[in-house]
Amino acid sequence: MTLLSRTLLVTAVLLTPLTATNRASAAAECTSSVPYVSGRGGYDTYRIPATVTTGRGTLLAFAEGRHDGAGDTGNIDVVLRRSADGGCTWGPLIVVAAGDGDTRGNPAPVVDPRTGAIVLVTSYNSGAVTEGQIMRGEVTPEQSRRVFVQKSWDDGRRFSRPRDITEQVKPPNWRWHATGPGHAVALRYGPHAGRLVVPSNHSAAPPPGSADSGQEPKYYGGHAIYSDDGGTTWRRGFTDDVYDGKNNANETTAAELPDGRLYFNSRDQHGTSIGNRLDSWSADGAGTLARPYAIQPTLDEVPVVQASVLQHPGSGAPLLFSGPSDPTTRQSMAVWRSTDGGVTFTKAHTLSQQRAAYSDLVRVDPETVGVLYETGAKSPYETIEFRRLPVSVL
């Protein structure tokens, strides 16, 4: 695509009226839909949901399509379905990044506010190795975790080929590296407006002279990567690298607060502190953290699992959090709200008592929030459901 044609396409996307799409979304009668059912479409299991709304109002629902089973290792594709009616119906399945025998996943999509392009950052490793092997340093650099970026200029219908950005964001002494999963953030306020921020996590090699006892989780840490040019080049932002085993930052989600700060909320991967959620804030666009990740005590119902946060726009609108609400098992998906920028949370709504695991929050329209989440009657990985929630119930 030439620069001129791309410019014309971006202009068309940004100038397309949203009225028709928003009207269809607001008038939709559905409360839920199921874009992914495990065992269908050529995949054994669908996992790891991520979702964004494009500049045209189209909902994009990403997931990992796992060919050979529910496990995290093997032949895994990043797949996508699109909805033009607010998540009530979905178009055909699109393979965005094919594993071809290897593992591609951890989708972290975001819409670039300057161009309207959808930017997708994902993670990769050889399908023949496991997370444990990677964390123990038992793999070659080619087999280990790598980071890729793709773009779509046509509202998510087609994406560019994955482009490797590992050398820009992953130091040589890091072993594991994971993006998100879940939507990334495009900053709207302050000196870094337009910056794309992807919350991430990693593991490091044991310090020199120490004995690697095999307890890899104590080497987990959190960080962020960001781009100031629409996803062309990338840098590492903050790195939370205490590695003391008390708070093990893992899968992370982020939201920009109305005052311009970034709020980060992370899974605590079996740290010794009491609690399963960690959080912190950044006042400089993910360059540094206000403090190291620490336990978020008001989310003590959430088990060890990925989760999502979303700042709903509007004066006095809450910061939302989604995750299972049983501290001992992945069950009972719920949404919490915070009116103090993530200092405290209060449960606002429980979606279901069924088994439930990973989730991602998205703004559908001014009156509606969507939750794309894993759920099922016997296992949380039977389906990925999209639930529409009126903002009034939150």
N, C-alpha and C positions, 0 to 999 in steps of 0.2 A: 504494500500500500504506500503510495507516495505521500510526502508531507502535506501537499495541498489537499489530497483526497481525505487524509486522516483529519485534517483541520476542519474540512467541510462536514465530515461525519460527526466529529465532536460538537461542532456548532449546532447541528441538527438535533443531537441528543439533548443538549442543554436547553435548546429553545422549544422543544416539543412540549405542548401544554400538558400538564398533569391532571387536568380537570376530569377527563374521561376515565382515566385509570383510577383516580381517587374516588370518583363517584361509584364506579363498579365495586371497588373495595368496600366503601362505606355501606353500600346497599346490599352487600352479600349476606345471605341468610345463614351460611355455614358457621359452625363454631369450631370444627376441626376437620382435618383431612390426613391422609396417610401417604406421603410421597414415596416411602420406602418400606417394602415388606421383605424380610429375609427369606431367601430361597427362590425369589423371583428375579427375572431380568438377567439371569446368568450368574448370580452371586449367591454364595452360601449365606452371607451375613452382611448387613449394612450397619456401619457404626460411625461415630465421631461427627455429629452434625455441626454445620456452620451455616449462617445465613446473613444476607444483607438485602437491602432494598436499593435498586438502581436509581439513577436520575430520572428514568421514565416511569418509576413506580413498580417495576417488575421485581417480584421476590425471587431470589436465587437460593436454593437449598442444596448445599454441598454435603457430601458424605464420603466415607471410605467404602468402596465396594470390595469385599474380601472374598476371593474366589474359593479358597480351600477350607474355610472354617472361620470360627469367631475369633481366633487368636490374633495377636498383634504382629506376627511374623509371617512372611510368605508373599504370595502373589496378590498385591493389593493395588487397586486403582483409586484415583480421586474422581468421583462422579458428581453430576449436577442434574437437577430438574428445575424448571422455570415455571413461575405462575404469574399470569397477567390479571388475576382477579382476587388479589389479596390472600392467596394461600388456600383457596377453595378447591381449585383444580390445578393439575400439573401437566406440563408438556412431557415429551419423551425424554428418556434417560440419555445424558451426554457423558461420554468419557472425556474428562478434562486433562488428566495425566495418567497414562497407562503404565502399570507396573512392569508389564512384560516379564513376569517372574520375580520381580523385585518389589519392595515395599515403598509405596508413595502415599503420604497421608498428612495428618495434622493440618487440614486446610484452615487458613487464616485470611479470609477475603476482606477487602475494604474498597470503597468507591473513592477515587481521587477527586477531591472537590474542584480542582483546577481544570481538569480535562473531561471528567465524567467517565473515564476508563475504570473498569473493574480490575483491581490488582489482587492477585492471589499468590500468597506465599505458602509453600508446603515443605515437608521434610521427606527425606529419602534414606534408605539403607538397603543393602543387599538382602534379598529374600531368603538367603541361606543362613543368616545369623540372627541372634536374639539380642534383646536389650541387655541382658546380663552379660553376654559375651562382649558387647560393645563397651559396657561400663568397666569390665575387667581388663580391657585393652587387648583382647584376644583376636582382633580382626585387623585387616589391612586398612589403610586410609580409604581405598576405593570401596570397601565393604561398609565402612562406618557411616555415621549420620552426616548428611549433607543437606543444604538448604537451596531451594529453587524458587524462582518467581516467574509468573505468567501474567499476561494482560489480555483483556477483551475490550475491543472498541465498538462492539455491536450489541450491547445490552446483554452480554452473557451467552450469545449463541455460539460463538467460536472463541477459542483462546490461543494465544501464541504458544510455541513450544516451550517447555520448562527450560529456564536459563539458570545455570549454577552461580550462586552468589556466596558459596561457602567461605571462600578466602576473605571476603569482606566482613564476615560476621562471626566466624568461629575460630578462636585461637588454637594453636597446635596442641596445647595440653588439655583441651576439652575432649571428652569422649562422646557422651550423649549430647544431643541437641534437639530440641523440639519447639516448634512454633505453635502458639496458642494451646490447644485448638479452639476454634470459635472466631467470631469476627474480630478484625483488627480495628484501629481507631484512626480517623482523620481529624487532626486538630483544627478547631474553628477560631480560637481566640489567641491573642497575644502575639509575641514576636515570632513564634513558630507555627503560625496558622498555615495550614496546608500540609504539614508534616504527617507522614503515615507512620504509625507506631504499631509494632507487632510484639505483644508480650510473649516471652519465651522462657524456656528453662534449659538447664544443661547439667552435666556432671563433669567433674575434673579428675585428673589422675591424682592418686594419693601424694601427699607432700614427699619430697626426697627424704629417704632414710626411714620412712614409716613402713610398717608391715600392712599390706592390704589383706585384711582378714576376710574379705568377701562381703562385708557389710556395705555394699555400694551406696545405699540410700544416704549415708552420712555425708557423701560427697555431692549431693544435689545442691543446686543453686538457681536463683532466678536472675533474669536479665531482660533487656528489651533491645530490639533492633529498630532502626528507623530510616526513612528516606525523605529527603527534602526536594527531590526532583521527580516525584510521581512514580517511584519504584525503579528508576534506572540504576541508581547507585545506593548502597546501603552502608550503615555504620552501626556499631554497637553503642548503646546508651549505657545506662547504669548496669552494674553487676553486683548482685547481693551474694557474696561468696564467703559467708561465715563458716560453713561446712562443719558445724559443731555437733550435728545430730539432734539438736533441740528443735529447730524449725527447719524443715526440709522443703524449701520452695520447689514446686513442681508445676503442673499445668496451670496456666495463669490467664486471667481475663482482665480487661481494662476498660475504663470509661473516662471521658473528659467531663469534669464538673462545670457548672455554670460560671465559676470563678476562674476557669482556665487551668486549674490543677488537674493532673491525671490521677485517678484512683486505680490501684492495682489490687486484685484479690486472687490468691493462689491456693491451690491444693497443698496441704501439709502432708508429705509422703512419709507417714509413720515416724514423725519426729517425737521426741520424748516429752515435749510440752503438751499440756492437756488442751486438746482442741484439734480440729481438722481443717480449719481455714486460717490463712495468714493474709495480712494486707499491709499496704503502705501507700504513700502519696508522692508525687513528683511535681514540683513547681517550675521546672525548667524543660518541659517537653520530653521527659524520659531520660534526660541527661544524668540526673542523680536522683536518689530517693531521700525523702525527708528523714527517714530512719530505716534501719534494716527491717525486713519483714518480721511481723510479730503476730501472735494469735489474735484473731477477731472473736471475742467471747460471745457476742450476741448471735452468732451463727453456729451454736453448739449442737443443733439438731442435724447438721449436715454430715454425712459419712465421708470417708476418704474417696473423693471423686472429683472429676472436672466439673466446673460450674460456669455461670455467665453473669456479667453485669451490663447494665444499659442505663444511661442517663436519658430519661425522657425529656424532650424539650418543652419549654414553656415556663412561665413564672411560677415558682414554687413547686415545680414538678419533681417527683422523687427519683432517687437513684434506685434501680431495681436489681435484684439478685435472684437467679433461678438455680435450683438444685433439689435433689431428694431430701426428704425431711424426716428420715429415720436414722439416728446416729450409728446404728449397728448394721444396716443393710441398705442396699440401693433400692429404695422404694418411696412412693408417695411424693411425686414431683410437686414442688410448691414455688411460689414467688414471694420474696420478701421486699420491703421498701425501706429506704433510709431518707430521712428529711434533714440530715446533718452531714451530708457529704461522705457517708460511709463510716462514721464514728460508731453508730449503732444501727441495727436493723430490727424490723418487726415483721413477722409473717403476715402477709396480706391475703393470700389465696392459695388453697391446695387444689391442684388440677385433678388428681386421681389418687386412689389408694393402691394402684397397680405397681408392679415393679418398675423402676425407672433409674436411669443413670445419667449419661452426658446430656447437655442441653446448650442451646444458644438463644439469646433474646434478640428481637428485632422490632423496630418501629414500622408498623404497617401503614398507618395513616394517623392524623391527629387524634383520633378517638380509639385507636386499636393498637395493642402490642401483641406480637406473636412469640410463641415459644416452640422451637423445633427441638424435640427431645426423644431419646431412646426409651422405649417402654414395651411392656407385654404382660400377659397374665401369669406366665410361669417363669419367664426370663426377661430381663430388661432389654434384651437384644433381639426381640421378635420383630419389632417395627421401629420406624422413626416417624413420629406423629407431629403434625403442625397444629397447635392450638391457638385460636384467636381469643384474646381477652380484652374486654372493654377497659379503657383506662380508668373508668369510674370504679371498677371493683378493686383496683390497686391503690 
